[in-house]
């Protein structure tokens, strides 16, 4: 893939590693460096590229010829990522987006700036996705649904048709939203939740945790054997 744009990644942690891989091997961006606030600068290079203080990043990577991606996850309900994005804009940097070549995004989907859409996402017709949204691998976003700004969808989230998710909301792994569900702003929906009703702003949704107990293999396999005999009519 021909590289036509130059990119700086803000961050040096796991998400920065992942962003580097995807932008490098599945986009028109050439990653040329990394940046973090000077107080958090621990290394001088990453993947053979310079890591420079954000306070002086413009001296090495001019904003008129470089874009920036902020590789921060969901700290402070995504407020931290949004704050860094605003600081980058103030310095004149355009914010880059990535949409995997292995994602299915219908032609009339509206996508804001600075989004990261991983592989195996399905985004159906008439969906609206705001700015600064991360959708990790394997989600389904149903028709006519809307995702607000600064949201984070983890993996294998099912957003059914005509749903809306408010700004700065986190949605955990294997969560399902039924048709016409409305989720407010600044919500945290825990992993494995099954949501079939509206959720007000500032809500915490938790699914029951699976029970964990010591494993008695002999007893377990006796139960499994009895169940198998019942199913076979023995």
Secondary structure as UniProt FT lines:
FT   STRAND          5..10
FT   HELIX           14..25
FT   STRAND          29..36
FT   HELIX           38..40
FT   STRAND          45..46
FT   TURN            47..48
FT   STRAND          49..53
FT   HELIX           54..56
FT   HELIX           57..60
FT   TURN            63..65
FT   STRAND          67..70
FT   HELIX           75..78
FT   HELIX           79..90
FT   TURN            91..92
FT   STRAND          94..95
FT   STRAND          98..99
FT   TURN            101..102
FT   STRAND          104..105
FT   TURN            107..108
FT   STRAND          110..111
FT   STRAND          116..117
FT   TURN            119..120
FT   STRAND          122..123
FT   TURN            125..126
FT   STRAND          128..129
FT   STRAND          134..135
FT   TURN            137..138
FT   STRAND          140..141
FT   TURN            143..144
FT   STRAND          146..147
FT   TURN            149..150
FT   STRAND          152..153
FT   STRAND          158..159
FT   TURN            161..162
FT   STRAND          164..165
FT   TURN            167..168
FT   STRAND          170..171
FT   TURN            173..174
FT   STRAND          176..177
FT   TURN            179..180
FT   STRAND          182..183
FT   STRAND          188..189
FT   TURN            191..192
FT   STRAND          194..195
FT   TURN            201..202
FT   STRAND          204..205
FT   HELIX           217..232
//
